[in-house]
Amino acid sequence: MTLQELLRPLDTVKTHGNLHSEVLSITEQSRDVRPGSVFVAIKGTHQDGHDFVSQALAQGAVAVVVEAEAFQQVQLESLVEAGAFIHVNNSRRALGVLASQFYGRPSFQLKMIGVTGTNGKTTVTHLAKSLLEAHGQRVGLLGTIGYVFGGEQRPASHTTPAPVQLQEMLGEMVCAGIDVAVLEVSSHALALDRVAGCEFDVVVFTNLTQDHLDFHQTMESYFDSKLRLFTDYVDGGQKAGPKRALINMDDPWAPLILQQCAIPVWTFGLHAKADIHAEAIQLGMDGTQFMVNSPLGRMTITSQLVGEHNVSNMLAAIGIGLEMGMSTARIEQALQSVTNVPGRFERIQEDQDFGVVVDYAHTDDALKRLLDAGQTVKQGRIITVFGCGGDRDPGKRSKMGQVAVKHSDLVIVTSDNPRTEDPQAILADIEEGIEALSSEERCPYRMIADRAEAIQAAIEAANSGDLVLIAGKGHEDYQILGTQKIHFDDREEARKAIRHRMASR
């Protein structure tokens, strides 16, 4: 592909130099530049790619893409003979558009399903994959737990991959004969234009609660990032066929999306009036039953998933299935066969006489949903183990502490991924919220910074019929201590602690 062909879908301010060179790769990382590369200079949090333009050209880049205001004319005049210069208004967006063009515009050859929201993205995308595969579709999945397509699973570097990696994998899906790409679309990905160059066919909003405010600063900014999936990435006019947005009407932010969404909408909900509505809900530790009213008929759902929050997740997946042409009978059958999503209310069973569940809940809202689910199925006490990550939104720490002690019978506060923060300082932030409550408002709690010790203490404290909820890490099999990533899996630690307890009694 020539540079001129690569630039066709891009809005450029001006171009300088030879546009007929052959392009062999695209990158925003100067260290990855090779002869034939196009280097896209992006201003990041810690470094500015514009400072590496000379290095990229020296390494053989055939062109550099720069933001018009960020690159001085004097630099251009001194370097223009080394390669072509492409001036754009937004180099982040340009990276995705160029990567899409380079890999054959794959999102225009796939059915694209995008799910965004604070909680529920992983469950909804996994349910959607199961439903659509039962419908005979070949499905690729990109999300928090991993990147799965063509019989291969790769570890996830981000919930939503970086632009070049994303377009490359979508291109691989096209080559592998995949029909549908299902993506978790994070707020970071939307704010940083990682999905630029994509056009979605079905988009889902699960909910919005406090998270990532270290990055977004305000809830309004956080919401504005999510909103882009329903405006910027669904109405590009490049794809034929129907489009659909699915919006959770139980969430207070939903009306704002409805006002601005660029495509037809189906709403879903348990409590609010909605197009896809659940009723007669029966919750238990072994699963869930409920009735669904939908625009295409009624359904009776029997599922192995636990908790009211998963009813909401299933309604979103049902909407995806209906929009993609599934019959109500096929949806009923497919949902019944889904056992669990890794690290999402994942039950740990070693023949013990009490329940143990591992869950990814790492916000106050997600923790409340987990505890609500626990309350509906518990026989004895709820014992909760949780922590908060370091170098991340500190504002949620006290809130999570309060949610835990209000809705549990015993809480053990521990470390999550402390990263470069002092674990004891994180625990102190959590405890500050707990201590702000009166003794009548909160249950007893303990502070154990070592997560393995905390899990063991919770399991040792459990009586017959109790339910131990281990929250925060879910499917993750590591802890980040300082800048090092060490192996740590809540599920393994729970099994180890259960076996130790049973062997010693």
N, C-alpha and C positions, 0 to 999 in steps of 0.2 A: 504494500500500500504506500502510495506517495504521500508526502506531507500535505499536498493540495487536496487529495482525496480525504485524508484524515480530518481536515479542517471544515469540511462541508457543513456539518450540522452546528458548528460553533459560531456564536456571535462574537466577532472580533472588532476591536477598536481600530487597529491598524496592523499591518504585517510588513516586515522588512526581510529581504534576503531571498535565497533560493527556496522555492516551494515545491521543487520537483525531486527532492531527495527521497530515498526509500526509508521508510520508518520500520524499525525492527522491534521496538519496545517503547513503553510509556512508563514513567516513574516520577514520583515526587521526592524520592530519596536520592540525594546526590551520590551517595556511595554505590548505588545500583546502576548508575549511568554507564553505558557501554557505547561503542561506535554504533550509530544508527538509532540511538535513543532520542525520544523527546522528553525533556525535563520540564516539569511543571513546578514553578516556584510558588510555594504556599507559605504564608505567614502563620506560624504556629505559636503556641503558648510560650515555648522556651527558645525557639530558633526561627529565623526567617529565611525561607528558601531562596529569597532574592540575594542573600549574601553568598550563595553557592553557585551563582550563574557562571562565573568564570571557571570554577572547578569543573562544572558539568561540561562546558564547551571544551575544556582541555582534555576531558576524558572521551571526547568524540561525539557529544550530542549533536544531532543534525538541526535541532531547534530547541529553543527555550520559550516557555509560555510564562509571561509575567503580567502582573497587574499594572495597568497604565500609570497609576499614581505612585506606585512603589518603586519604579525603576527609573533612574535619572537618565536624561538624554545624553549626558556626557559619557555615561557608561556604555550606552548603546553605540555611540559613534566609535568608541574604542574597540568594541567587540563584534561589530556587525559582520565583519569578514569571516568570523569564525563559524557562524551558523545563522539560521533564520531566527528572527524574533517575532513572537506573536503577542500582541498586547490585548488583554481582555479586562473586563471590569471585575470579574470574580474568578480567580484562578482555582479555587476549590471546586466550584461548579464546573469549570472547564475540564478539570481532571476526569470527572465522571463521564461527561459528554464525550471526551476524546477516547476514554477507555471503552465506552460502549461502541463507538464507531470502529475502533481498532479490532474488537472481538466480534464484529458483525452484527451489532445492535441486537443482542440476544433477547432482551426483554420484550422485543416486538415479535419474537417467534415463539414465546412461551406464554401460557396463561400465568399471570403474576398475581399472587395473593399476599398482601402485606398486613401484618397485625401489629398494632401499637397500643401502648398503655403502660401504666406503672406495674400492674400485676396481671398475671394470666396469659401473657404472650406465649410462653413455652407450652403450656397446656393446650391452648387453643390451636397452635400450629401443629402439635403432635396429633391432636384429635382430627384436624383437617386432613393431615397426611393419611391417617388410617381410613377416614371416610372415603377420600378420593381414590385410594388404592382399592378399596372394596368396590368402587364404581368402575374399576378397570383402567384407571389412569396411572401413568408412570410419574412419580412425584419426587421432586428434590426439596430438601428442607435445609434452610440456613438459619441457625439460631444459637441460643446460649449454650445448649448442651453439645452441639457439634454441627458440622456441615455434612449432610447425608444425601447422596445421590448415586445412582448407578451401582448399587451394591457396596459402596465404600462410605466409611465414616471418617471424617477428619476432625481433629480438635479445633475448637472455635477460639480464634484470637480475639474477636469481639462478638458481641451479640449480632451486629450487622457488620459484615466484612468491610475493609477499606475499599475505596472505589475501584482500583485496578484489580484487586483480588476478587471483588464481587463480580465484575464484568467477565473476568476470566472464567470463574466458576459457572456463571450463567451460560457462557459460551460452551463450556464443557458439557453442560446439561443438554444444550441443543444437539451437540454432536453425539451424545449418548442416547438420544431419542426420548428424553424426558418431555412430558406434556405440560406439567404444572410446576412452578416454583413457588414454594411457600416460605415467606420470610418473616422473622421477627424484625421489626423496624424500630430501633431504639430512638430515644429523643436526641442522643448524641449524633446518631447517624443522620437524622433530619436536620439538626442545627449545623452540622459540618458538611452537608451535601454529599454524604457517602452514596446516596441512591440517585444522584444526578445521572441522567442518561437512561433512567428506567421509567416505564409507564405501567401502572398497576391496573388490573381489571376488577379485583375485589379487595376492599380495604376494611379493616375492623378496628374499632375503638373499644377497649375493654374497660378502662377506668383511669382516673388521674388522682393520685395522692402524693404527699410530699416524698420526694426522693431527688437525688442529684442536684440539690440546690447549691452545692459547692461549685457546680458548673453553670447552672442556669440562673442562679442568684434569686429569682422570684418565681412564684407559681405561675404568674402570667407569662413569663418568658418560657417556662417549661411547657405550658399549654400551647403557646404559639408554635413551638417546635413540633409538637404532636399534630397540630392542625394542618401543617404543610402536607401531610400524607393525603389529606382529603381535599386539597386545593391544587398544589403544585404538581403532584405526581399521578393524577388520575385523568386529566383532561388535556393531554398533549395533542390530541387529534391525529395521532399516528396509528392508532389501533382501531380496527373495526370490531363490531360486536358489542353486546350489552356490558354495562359496568354496574357495580353495586357497592354501596357502603353499608356496613352493619355497625350500629351505634348502640351502646349500652345505656338505655334510658334510666337505669337506676343510679347513674352517676350524675352529680350536679353540673358537670361541665358539658354534658351532652347537648343541651339546647344551643350552646354557642357553636358547636360543630354543625348541627342541623341548619343553622342560619347561613353558614358559609360553604357547606359541602357542595362540590361541583358536579356530583353525579347522583342518580336516584338512590334512595335510602330505604332500608328496612331497619326498624328499631327492634331491640330485644330487651327482655327484662323479667324479673321475678315480681317486683313490687309496683313499678310504674306501668301505666298503660303502654303496650308495645305491640308491634306487628307479630313478633315471635315471643309468646308469653308462656311461662311455666306456671302450673297450678297443681294442687294435690301432691305436694312434695313430701316424700317420706325419706328420712335420713337415718342411716345406721352405720355401724363400723364396717359392715360387710359390703356397703354400697348404697345406692340411691335409686329411688323410683319417682317418676313424676310424669305428668301429662303436658303436652305442648300443643298450643294453638298456633298455627302458622298461616301465612297467605296461601299455602298450597295443601292445607289439610291438617288433621289432628294426628298426634303421635303419642304412643305410650313408650316411655324410655325406661329401661332397666340398665343400670350402669354399676360397674365395680368401683368407680371413683367415689370419694367420700367428701361430704361437706356442701353447704349451700353455695359457696363460691364456685364449686365445680359445676353446679347446675347452670350458673351464669356462663361459665366457659363452654359448656356443652351447647347452650343456646346459640352462642356465636358460631360454633362449629356447624350446628344444624343449618344456620343461615348460609354458611359457605356451601354446604352440601346441596341445599335447595337451589341456590343460584347457579351451581355447576351442573344442574340437571338430574340430581339424584331423586329417586322416589322416596316417599316417607317410609315405606317398608324396608328399603335398603338401608336407610339411615338408622332405623330402629335396630336392625340386625348388626350393623357395623359398630355402633356405640356399645352394644352389649359385649362385644368381644375385646374391647380395650381394657387391659388389666390396670396399668398405672403408667404415669409419666415419671421418669427417673428423678428422684429427689423432690417430688411434689406429693405430699402426704404419702410417702413411701413407708409401708408397714414393715417392720423388722421382726421376724418371728423365729425364735429358737426354742419353741415349746415352753416359753415362760408363761406364767399365769397373770401377766399384766401387759398392757399395750405399749409399744414403742414405735414412734413415728418420726421420720426425718423429713424436713421440709425446708424449702429455699427461702421462706419468709424472712425478708431483711429490711422491711419498712414497718412503721407502726400500723398502717392499714393492713398489710399482708399478715402481720402477726395477729392482729385482731381477727381477721378472717380464719386463720388457722385455729385460734383459741375458740372461736365460735363453733367451728367444725368439731373441735374436741368436746365442747360442752354438750353438743347434741348426741354424741355417741358414748360418752364416758359412763362407766359404772361406779368408779371410785373417785379418787382425787386426780387433778391435773398437775403434773410436775413439769415445769418449763425450763429448758436450758436455752439461753440465747446470748448473743453479744452484738457489738457493732463494729464495723470496719474502721480502720484508721485512715487518715488522709482523705476522708470522704465527709459528706454533709454531716457536721456535728449537731445540727439543729434537731435531728430526729432521735438522738440518743435518749434524752430525758423522756420523750414521748413514748419510745419503745419500752422503756423501763416502767412507765406508768401503766401502759396497756398490759404488760406481762403480769404485774402484781395485782391489777384489778380483776383479772379474769383467770387466774390460776390459784392453786392451793399451796403451792411451793414454787419458788423461782430460784434458779441458780444462774447468776450473771457471770459470764465468762468472756473470753476473747473470741473474735471472729478472725479477720485478717488485720492485725494491728498495723502492718506495714511499718512506716518509720515513726509512728507515734508510740509513746509509752503505754503499754496495755493498762497499767493501773490508772493512768489519767483518763483513758476511755471509760473504764469501769466507774470512775468517780463522776464523770458526766452523766452516766446512766443512773447512778445512785442519787444524784442531785434531784432528778425527777421523781424517783421513788420516795425520797424523804420529804418531798413537798406535799405528799398525801398524808392524811391522818392515818393513825393505826387502824381505824375501822375501815378505811378505804382500801387497804392493801393487805396482801397475804405475807407470811414470813418469806424472807429471801436470804440467800447466801452469796458471797462473792468469792469465786475461785477462778483465778486468771488462766490457769492451765486448762485448755479445753478438754483434753483427754481425762483429766482428773474430775472436771465438772460433769462430764457425761457419766463417768463411773459413779460419782456421788449420787446423781439423780437416779440411776438404776438401782443402786444399793438402797436408796430411800423408798423405793416403790413397794407398795403392798399389793396383794392380790386384787385385781380389778382396777388398779390405777392406770393412768395413761401418761407416759413420758413423751413429751414433745420436744424434739431437738431441732431448733430453728436457726436459719441463717445461711447455711452452706449447701444443703440439698445435695445435688449431684456432684458438687466440686470435690475433687480428691486432693486438695492441697490447702496449705495455709501459707500466707505471706508474712514472714517475720523479718522486719527490716526491709531489705531489698531482695531477700532470698525466698524462693518458693520451695517448701518442703512437702513431702507426701503426708496427707492427712485426709481421711475420709470418715465423716460422721457415722456412716453405715457400718464401716469396719470396726470403729471404736465402740459402737453400740453393741455389736455382736460379741466383741471381745469382752465387754463388761458384763453382758448377760451370761456368757459361758463361765466367766470367773465367779460370778455370784452363785450360779447353779452348782458349780464344782465345790464351792466352799460351804455349802449348806446341806 
